[in-house]
Amino acid sequence: MTFHIITLFPEVFGAYFRESIIGKAIKKRLVKIKFYDLKEFSIDKKHRKVDDRVYGGGPGMVLGIEPLVRAINKATARQTGLGGKRQAKIILLSAGGRQFDNKYAQELSKHKDVVLIAGRYEGVDERIKKLYSVEEVSVGPYVLTGGEVPAMVIVDAVSRQIKGVLGKEESIEEKRYGIGVPVYTRPEIFKHKGRNYRVPKVLLSGNHQKIDTWRKKNSKGLNK
């Protein structure tokens, strides 16, 4: 699976995507991440300007349609099917978009190519949505300064749904019990300020059926 990230700041992604599970997935070629620096697609070759003032007045700047079109066309150049229809899923990271959740992450993991447009400033020229089949997606009920962090969230959440990324299929906890299952490790008894904090007896019982039931009962959040 390939993620195509259109952004003004491609350098902010490096450290996160090089490390841990995502980094390993990239090395194993289970996931590929390509960056498209929006400034490289500016029609202003001297200053590489990609934004402009808002028509109708108001504060802030808007990402222009010309560099966005160029970047999207580059990102989807190899994903054009019969009849010229683009096969890549194109997502605009926007505070006003559809709420991203684990179910949607599972849906996205079925696509071969996902284009993520990291919005900035006051947003992007609205006409981009008429030129392409763009879905607006939000990672939470709040407003961020840009779409780079949401792009990382989506890449992480989607990548872990891809077979082989987590090593074992059973590592995807939401497919087993749901999210938020309490977990414990050694020591069995932890003493703190005169009190003993114990691991639940059922987890020490060796009875896998009872343990399974306990974990399902105590899970919270997704798929419960």
Residue pairs with C-beta under 8 A, 6 or more apart in sequence:
1 30
1 31
1 32
1 109
1 111
1 112
1 113
1 114
1 158
1 159
1 162
2 31
2 32
2 33
2 34
2 112
2 113
2 114
3 31
3 32
3 33
3 34
3 114
3 116
3 155
3 158
4 34
4 36
4 75
4 76
4 88
4 113
4 114
4 115
4 116
5 13
5 33
5 34
5 35
5 36
5 115
5 116
5 118
5 151
5 155
6 36
6 38
6 68
6 71
6 72
6 75
6 115
6 116
6 117
6 118
7 13
7 35
7 36
7 37
7 38
7 118
7 147
7 148
7 151
8 37
8 38
8 39
8 50
8 118
8 120
8 146
9 118
9 146
9 148
10 35
10 36
10 37
12 148
13 33
13 35
13 148
13 151
13 152
16 22
16 152
17 23
17 26
17 33
17 152
17 155
21 159
21 160
21 165
21 166
22 31
22 155
22 156
22 159
24 165
25 31
25 159
25 162
25 164
25 165
26 32
26 33
28 164
30 159
30 162
30 163
30 164
30 165
31 155
31 159
31 162
31 165
33 155
34 75
36 71
36 74
36 75
38 50
38 63
38 67
38 68
38 71
39 48
39 50
39 67
40 48
41 50
41 66
41 67
41 68
41 70
41 71
41 74
42 48
42 49
42 50
42 66
42 67
43 66
43 67
50 63
50 64
50 67
51 61
51 62
51 63
51 64
51 120
51 121
52 61
52 62
52 64
53 61
53 62
54 60
54 61
54 62
54 122
58 122
59 122
60 121
60 122
61 121
61 122
62 121
62 122
62 123
62 124
62 125
63 119
63 120
63 121
63 123
63 124
63 125
64 125
65 124
65 125
65 127
65 128
65 131
68 117
68 124
68 125
68 128
69 128
69 131
72 90
72 115
72 117
72 128
72 132
75 88
75 115
76 86
76 87
76 88
76 90
76 113
76 115
79 86
79 87
79 88
79 112
79 113
80 86
80 87
81 87
86 132
86 133
87 112
87 113
88 111
88 112
88 113
88 114
88 115
89 108
89 111
89 113
89 114
89 115
89 135
90 115
90 117
90 132
90 133
90 134
90 135
91 114
91 115
91 116
91 117
91 134
91 135
91 136
91 137
91 154
92 117
92 119
92 124
92 128
92 129
92 134
92 135
92 136
92 137
92 147
93 116
93 117
93 118
93 119
93 136
93 137
93 138
93 139
93 147
93 150
93 151
93 154
94 119
94 123
94 136
94 137
94 138
94 147
95 138
95 142
95 143
95 144
96 136
96 138
97 135
97 136
97 137
97 138
98 104
98 135
98 136
98 137
98 138
99 137
99 138
99 140
99 141
100 137
100 138
100 139
100 140
100 150
100 153
100 154
100 157
101 222
102 157
102 174
102 179
102 222
102 223
103 222
104 137
105 154
105 157
105 158
105 160
105 161
106 161
108 114
108 154
108 158
108 161
109 158
109 159
109 161
109 162
114 154
114 158
116 147
116 151
116 154
116 155
117 124
117 134
117 147
118 146
118 147
118 148
118 150
118 151
119 146
119 147
120 145
120 146
120 147
128 134
129 136
137 150
137 154
138 150
139 149
139 150
139 153
139 154
144 150
159 165
160 166
160 172
161 172
163 169
166 172
169 175
170 176
173 179
173 181
174 221
174 222
174 223
175 223
176 215
177 215
177 216
177 219
178 216
178 219
178 220
178 221
178 222
178 223
178 224
179 219
179 220
179 221
179 222
179 223
179 224
180 219
180 220
180 221
181 215
181 218
181 219
182 200
182 218
184 199
184 200
184 203
188 198
188 199
188 204
189 196
189 197
189 198
189 199
190 196
190 197
190 198
191 197
200 214
202 210
202 211
202 214
203 211
203 214
205 211
